[in-house]
Amino acid sequence: MTSNPPKLSFESRTEWLRGEGRAADVVMSSRVRLARNLAGCPFPHRGTRVHRQASLQLCRRAIIGAQLSPTILWADLHQATPLERLLLVERHLISKHHSKTRPCQGPPGPGPDDPRGVAISLPDERISIMVNEEDHLRIQVIRTGLALGQCWEEIDVVDNRLEAQLPYAYSQRFGYLTACPTNVGTGLRMSVMLHLPGLRLTGDIDRVKRAATDMNLAVRGFYGEGSDAAGDFYQISNQTTLGKTERQVLDELESQIIPKVIEYERVARRTIVTKRLGAIEDQIYRALGILSNARLVSTEEAMQLLSHLRLGAVLGLLKNIDQAVVNHLMLLVQPAHLQKVLGREMDQDQRRSARADLLRSKLAR
């Protein structure tokens, strides 16, 4: 660690919103996550504050020592403010569960609550490692576009470097041992963030969601488990981690399932342009008009309207709107980012006004 610790640039465009890569018109991002635990140490939900502080220090030393990236930012979340934690959630660097204050057994230790942290690669933010979430380690790699194979190759290197320094909890019979039985085995979750406005507009989105569920896939919202599909964004991920190899899960998702969903969405978009061009143009330009002139905008409304703008940009119906700019706005309108960018804390009414001001300024022609 240097005397001048690295910092996140919250106004920058994070990796998963760059709007580049394979199938970027539909796929916002790809993510691979591994759950790992330390042998001989109680899992986080069973350990005391002393246990968790010990696992935090052990994992932190291993992560910093593994040289996973030229620059690694380490943050002790139990010493961070709620706003700082929410910023990391909004950038998809930690989970909502990891951001919440949690009581801990045992005598008080450093910080107000459960010792936990996160390591983040800078400046790309492609790698993040949560420590003492549900498991001792939640390792993730995230990339723009459809890039599950690249994510897997990178996370495999990260995992091997950490396993060379840390004693993982592993069973010859069951594989990697995890706090939740659904993660036992590979401990692997692969997911893609999809923008599916076409399927919603044609009324086919529920059919796709049912088909995904029938294939034992999880369909979640913008922030993963327990979140809503804001702005027609959906995360699709595997649920099976036991009995399948990492390569099997990767091949099924990247080569078979996700390409079909992408094609369904593209067909839906072509159908809308062919049969309902006037209606979709009206919806897109109404969204632009509201965002360019409104004085009060909620997060939910902003996400839905920006979804229309993104569709218009991808379809070429909005000539002066760049997809990457729209993607970045989806981050800046989130509550914590809005307050960070403007440099002050605000209540909900103040944020609605400030959000509208920011959108008008960014979309001014």
C-alpha positions in Angstrom: 0.0 0.0 0.0 1.3 3.5 -0.9 1.2 6.6 1.3 -1.4 8.0 -1.2 -4.1 5.2 -1.3 -5.9 4.8 -4.7 -9.4 6.1 -5.0 -12.4 5.4 -7.2 -13.4 8.0 -9.7 -17.1 8.0 -9.2 -17.8 10.2 -12.2 -15.9 7.8 -14.6 -17.6 5.2 -16.7 -17.3 1.8 -15.0 -16.3 -1.3 -17.0 -19.8 -2.8 -17.2 -21.4 0.3 -18.7 -18.9 1.0 -21.5 -21.4 -0.2 -24.1 -18.7 -2.0 -26.1 -17.9 -5.6 -27.0 -19.8 -8.5 -28.5 -23.6 -8.1 -28.8 -23.4 -4.8 -26.9 -26.7 -3.7 -28.4 -28.4 -6.2 -26.1 -25.8 -7.4 -23.6 -24.7 -4.7 -21.2 -22.2 -6.8 -19.3 -21.0 -10.3 -18.4 -20.0 -11.4 -14.9 -18.4 -14.4 -13.4 -18.4 -14.9 -9.6 -16.8 -17.5 -7.4 -17.7 -18.3 -3.8 -14.8 -19.5 -1.6 -14.3 -20.1 2.1 -11.3 -20.6 4.4 -10.6 -24.1 5.8 -10.6 -24.3 9.6 -12.4 -21.0 10.0 -16.2 -20.7 10.8 -18.2 -19.4 7.8 -19.1 -15.7 8.3 -22.6 -16.2 9.5 -21.4 -18.6 12.2 -18.3 -16.8 13.3 -17.7 -14.2 16.1 -16.3 -10.8 15.6 -12.9 -12.2 16.4 -13.2 -14.9 13.7 -14.4 -12.4 11.1 -11.6 -9.9 11.9 -9.0 -12.7 11.6 -10.4 -13.9 8.2 -10.6 -10.3 7.0 -6.9 -9.7 7.8 -5.9 -13.0 6.3 -7.8 -12.4 3.0 -6.6 -8.8 2.8 -3.0 -9.8 3.0 -3.5 -12.6 0.4 -5.3 -10.3 -2.0 -2.8 -7.5 -1.8 0.1 -9.9 -2.0 -1.3 -11.8 -5.1 -0.7 -8.8 -7.4 -4.0 -9.3 -9.1 -3.9 -5.8 -10.8 -1.3 -3.0 -11.0 -3.5 -1.0 -8.5 -5.8 -2.5 -5.9 -8.1 -0.4 -3.8 -9.0 -1.9 -0.4 -12.0 -0.6 1.6 -13.0 -1.6 5.1 -16.8 -1.5 4.7 -17.4 -1.6 8.4 -15.7 1.8 8.6 -17.4 3.3 5.6 -20.4 5.5 5.6 -23.8 4.2 4.3 -23.4 6.6 1.3 -20.0 5.2 0.4 -21.3 1.6 0.6 -24.3 2.5 -1.6 -21.9 4.0 -4.2 -20.2 0.6 -4.4 -23.5 -1.2 -4.8 -24.5 1.1 -7.6 -21.3 0.4 -9.4 -21.9 -3.4 -9.0 -18.7 -3.8 -7.0 -20.5 -5.1 -3.8 -23.8 -6.7 -3.2 -26.7 -5.0 -1.3 -26.2 -7.7 1.4 -22.6 -6.7 1.8 -23.4 -3.1 2.2 -25.8 -3.5 5.1 -24.8 -3.0 8.7 -24.9 -6.3 10.5 -24.6 -7.1 14.2 -21.7 -9.4 15.2 -21.3 -11.8 18.1 -18.5 -11.3 20.6 -16.8 -8.2 22.2 -16.6 -4.9 20.2 -13.8 -4.6 17.7 -12.7 -2.0 15.2 -15.6 -0.4 13.5 -19.3 -0.2 14.4 -20.4 -3.5 13.0 -19.4 -6.8 11.3 -15.8 -6.6 10.0 -15.9 -6.9 6.2 -14.2 -5.4 3.2 -13.8 -5.3 -0.6 -10.8 -5.2 -2.9 -11.2 -3.5 -6.3 -8.9 -3.4 -9.4 -8.3 0.2 -10.7 -8.8 1.9 -12.9 -11.0 -0.6 -14.8 -13.0 -2.0 -11.8 -13.1 -5.3 -13.6 -12.1 -7.3 -10.5 -13.8 -7.0 -7.1 -13.4 -9.3 -4.2 -15.9 -9.1 -1.3 -14.6 -10.4 2.0 -16.9 -11.7 4.7 -20.1 -11.4 2.7 -22.1 -14.7 2.8 -18.8 -16.5 2.2 -15.3 -15.5 3.2 -14.6 -14.6 -0.4 -16.9 -13.6 -3.2 -14.6 -13.1 -6.2 -16.1 -11.4 -9.3 -14.9 -10.4 -12.8 -17.1 -8.2 -14.9 -16.7 -7.1 -18.5 -18.7 -5.1 -21.0 -20.7 -7.0 -23.7 -21.0 -10.8 -24.0 -17.7 -11.9 -22.6 -18.3 -14.8 -20.2 -15.3 -16.7 -21.6 -12.9 -13.8 -21.0 -14.4 -13.3 -17.5 -13.8 -17.0 -16.7 -10.2 -17.0 -18.0 -9.4 -14.0 -15.9 -11.2 -15.1 -12.7 -9.5 -18.5 -13.0 -6.1 -16.8 -12.7 -7.3 -14.7 -9.8 -8.7 -17.8 -8.0 -5.5 -19.8 -8.5 -3.3 -17.0 -7.2 -5.5 -16.7 -4.1 -5.7 -20.4 -3.6 -1.9 -20.6 -3.6 -1.9 -18.4 -0.5 -5.2 -19.3 1.3 -6.4 -22.7 2.5 -9.8 -23.1 0.8 -12.6 -25.2 2.3 -12.8 -28.1 -0.2 -14.4 -31.6 -0.2 -13.2 -34.3 -2.5 -16.8 -35.5 -2.7 -18.7 -32.2 -3.0 -16.2 -29.6 -4.2 -15.8 -26.1 -2.8 -17.8 -25.7 0.4 -20.0 -22.6 0.7 -22.4 -21.0 3.2 -25.4 -21.7 1.0 -26.0 -25.2 -0.3 -26.9 -23.9 -3.8 -23.3 -22.7 -4.3 -21.6 -26.0 -3.2 -19.5 -27.6 -5.9 -17.9 -25.1 -8.3 -19.1 -22.1 -6.3 -19.7 -20.6 -9.7 -22.2 -18.0 -10.9 -22.2 -16.7 -14.4 -24.5 -14.0 -15.4 -25.3 -11.5 -18.1 -27.1 -8.2 -17.9 -29.5 -7.9 -20.8 -31.5 -4.9 -22.1 -34.8 -6.3 -23.4 -37.2 -3.5 -24.2 -38.2 -5.2 -27.5 -39.4 -8.3 -25.8 -41.4 -6.2 -23.3 -43.0 -4.1 -26.0 -44.0 -7.2 -28.0 -45.4 -8.9 -24.9 -42.9 -11.8 -25.0 -40.8 -11.0 -22.0 -42.8 -13.3 -19.6 -42.4 -16.2 -22.0 -38.7 -15.7 -22.1 -38.6 -15.5 -18.3 -40.6 -18.7 -17.9 -38.3 -20.5 -20.4 -35.3 -19.4 -18.5 -36.8 -20.7 -15.2 -37.6 -24.0 -16.9 -33.9 -24.3 -17.8 -33.0 -23.8 -14.1 -31.7 -20.3 -14.7 -32.3 -17.3 -12.4 -33.8 -14.1 -13.8 -33.3 -11.1 -11.7 -33.4 -7.3 -11.8 -30.8 -4.5 -12.3 -29.0 -5.1 -9.0 -29.4 -8.9 -8.9 -31.1 -10.9 -6.2 -34.2 -9.3 -4.8 -34.2 -6.3 -7.2 -36.6 -5.2 -9.9 -36.0 -5.1 -13.6 -35.5 -1.3 -13.8 -35.5 0.1 -17.3 -36.1 -3.4 -18.9 -32.7 -4.7 -17.6 -32.5 -8.3 -16.6 -29.8 -10.5 -15.2 -29.8 -14.1 -16.3 -27.6 -16.6 -14.5 -27.0 -20.3 -13.8 -28.4 -21.8 -10.6 -26.7 -25.2 -10.8 -23.2 -25.4 -9.3 -23.1 -29.1 -8.3 -22.6 -31.8 -10.9 -21.5 -29.5 -13.7 -18.1 -28.3 -14.6 -17.3 -24.7 -15.1 -16.8 -25.3 -18.8 -20.2 -26.9 -19.1 -21.9 -23.9 -17.5 -19.9 -21.5 -19.7 -20.7 -23.4 -22.9 -24.5 -23.6 -22.1 -24.8 -19.9 -21.3 -22.4 -18.3 -23.8 -22.9 -20.6 -26.8 -26.5 -21.7 -26.5 -28.9 -19.9 -24.1 -27.8 -16.3 -24.2 -27.4 -16.1 -28.0 -31.0 -17.3 -28.3 -32.3 -14.6 -26.0 -30.2 -12.0 -27.9 -31.8 -13.1 -31.2 -35.3 -13.1 -29.7 -34.7 -9.5 -28.6 -33.3 -8.4 -32.0 -36.2 -10.0 -33.8 -38.6 -8.2 -31.4 -36.9 -4.9 -32.2 -37.0 -5.5 -35.9 -40.7 -6.3 -35.6 -41.4 -3.1 -33.7 -39.5 -1.0 -36.3 -41.3 -2.6 -39.2 -44.8 -2.7 -37.8 -44.9 0.1 -35.2 -42.3 2.6 -36.2 -44.4 5.6 -35.5 -45.4 4.4 -32.0 -41.8 3.5 -31.0 -40.5 6.8 -32.3 -43.1 8.6 -30.4 -42.1 6.8 -27.2 -38.4 7.5 -27.7 -38.8 11.2 -28.5 -41.3 11.6 -25.6 -38.7 10.2 -23.3 -36.1 12.6 -24.7 -38.5 15.5 -24.3 -39.2 14.7 -20.7 -35.6 14.1 -19.8 -34.5 17.3 -21.5 -37.2 19.5 -19.9 -38.5 17.9 -16.7 -37.9 19.6 -13.3 -38.5 16.6 -11.1 -37.4 13.0 -12.0 -37.3 9.9 -9.7 -34.7 7.2 -10.1 -37.3 4.7 -11.4 -38.7 7.2 -14.0 -35.2 8.1 -15.1 -34.2 4.5 -15.7 -37.3 3.8 -17.8 -36.9 6.9 -19.9 -33.2 6.3 -20.3 -34.1 2.7 -21.4 -36.1 4.3 -24.2 -33.2 6.5 -25.2 -30.8 3.6 -25.2 -33.1 1.7 -27.6 -33.4 4.8 -29.8 -29.6 5.1 -29.9 -29.1 1.4 -30.7 -31.7 1.4 -33.4 -30.3 4.6 -35.0 -33.4 6.5 -34.4 -31.7 9.1 -32.2 -28.8 10.4 -34.3 -27.2 12.7 -31.7 -27.4 10.4 -28.7 -24.5 8.0 -28.0 -25.3 4.7 -26.3 -22.3 5.0 -24.0 -23.5 8.4 -22.8 -26.9 6.9 -22.0 -25.3 4.1 -20.2 -23.2 6.5 -18.1 -26.3 8.5 -17.2 -27.9 5.3 -15.8 -25.2 5.4 -13.2 -25.2 9.1 -12.5 -28.9 9.2 -11.8 -28.6 6.6 -9.0 -29.1 8.2 -5.5 -25.6 7.8 -4.2 -23.8 8.8 -7.4 -26.0 11.9 -7.7 -25.1 13.0 -4.2 -21.4 12.3 -4.7 -21.2 14.1 -8.1 -23.0 17.1 -6.7 -21.0 17.0 -3.5 -23.8 17.1 -0.9 -26.3 14.8 0.8 -29.9 15.3 -0.2 -33.3 14.0 0.7 -35.6 12.3 -1.8 -37.3 15.5 -3.0 -34.0 17.3 -3.4 -32.6 14.4 -5.4 -35.6 14.4 -7.7 -34.9 18.1 -8.5 -31.1 17.6 -8.8 -31.5 14.6 -11.0 -33.7 16.5 -13.4 -31.1 19.3 -13.5 -28.3 16.9 -14.2 -30.2 15.1 -17.0 -31.1 18.4 -18.6 -27.5 19.5 -18.5 -26.1 16.3 -19.9 -28.7 16.1 -22.7 -28.6 19.7 -23.8 -27.9 20.1 -27.5 
